[in-house]
C-alpha cells in the first residue's frame, strides 16, 4: 500500500521519540495501531460486501435468461394446444372439420 522502508520507519521512530518522549510513545503507537487495524477491518468488510453484490448480480443474469427461455417454451406450448383445440371446438359445435358445415344424417337406410 505505502512504500515505507526500514530507513523511513527508523526516522519516524526517532522523531516520535524526540517529540513525544519515552512515556507517551508506546501509548501513541498502540493507538495508531488500533486505528490501522480498524481501518483494515472496515476495508475488508466493504470489499467482501461489494464482492457479494457482484456475485449476486452475476447469478441474476443466467436466471433471467432461463426465465425468458421458460416463458418462450410455455408460449409455444400454449399456441400448440390452441391449435389442437380448434378442431375439437369445431366438432363440439356440430360442424365437420373439413367443410365447416353441420353433420347431416345419412338418408340411405
N, C-alpha and C positions, 0 to 999 in steps of 0.2 A: 504494500500500500504506500507507505512513505519509505523513501530510500534513505534510511538513517544507519550509518555505520558505527563501528566501535568508537572512532575518534569523536564523532558528534555526541554520542552518549556520554563519553568521558568529559567532554567540555561542558555539557549541560549539567552533569553531576557536580562538577567543581563550582560552576556558577551558582547552582542551587544551594550548595553547602555554604558558600560565602554569603549569599543573600539571606537565606532562611536560618542558617545556623544548624548545629548538630541536633538540637532538641526538636525542632519543628520539621525538619526534612523527612524523617520517616513517616510522620502523620500525613504530610502533603503527598508523598509518594503513594501511600496506601489509598488516599482519597482519589488521586488521579487514576490509579489502577482500577478502583471501583467504577469510576466514570467510564473508563475504557471498556471494562467488562460489560457494563450495562449497554453501552453503545453497540458493542459487538453482538450482544444477545438480541437487541432490538433489530439490528440489521439482518441477523439470521432469521428471526421470526418473519420480518417483512419479506425476505427473499423466499421463504417457504410458502407464505401465503400467495405471493404472486405466481410461483410455480404451480401451486394447486389450482389457481384460477385458470391458468393457461391450459393445464391438463384437462380441466372440466370443459373448456371451450373446444379443445381438440376432440373430446368424446361426443360433444353435441353434434358436430358436423356429420359423422357417419350415421348417427341416429336420424338426423333429418333426411339424409339420402335414403336410408332404409324406409322411413315413413313414406316418402314420396313413391318409392317402388311399391310398397304395400297398397297405397291408395290407387295407383295406376292399375295394379293387378285386380283389386276389388272392382274398379270401374269396368275393366274389360270383362270380368266375370258377370257383373250385373247386365252389361249390354248383351252378352251371350244368353243369359237367362231370359231377358226381354225378347230376344229373337225367337227363343223356343216357346215362349208364352203366346206369341201372336197366333200361330196355327191352332193352339189349344183354345184360345178365345174365340176363334172363328168356328171351331167345332161346337163350342158351348152355345153360340148364338144360333146354331142351326144351319149355317152356311157350309158348303163344301170348300175345302182349301183350294181346289183347282179353279172353280168357276166363280165362287163368291155368291152363288145362288142357293136358296134353301133346298134341302133334300126333298125330293118328291118320291112318294112310294111307287113301287113298280105296279103297273096295272096288268101285267102279263098273267096273272093267275087265273 
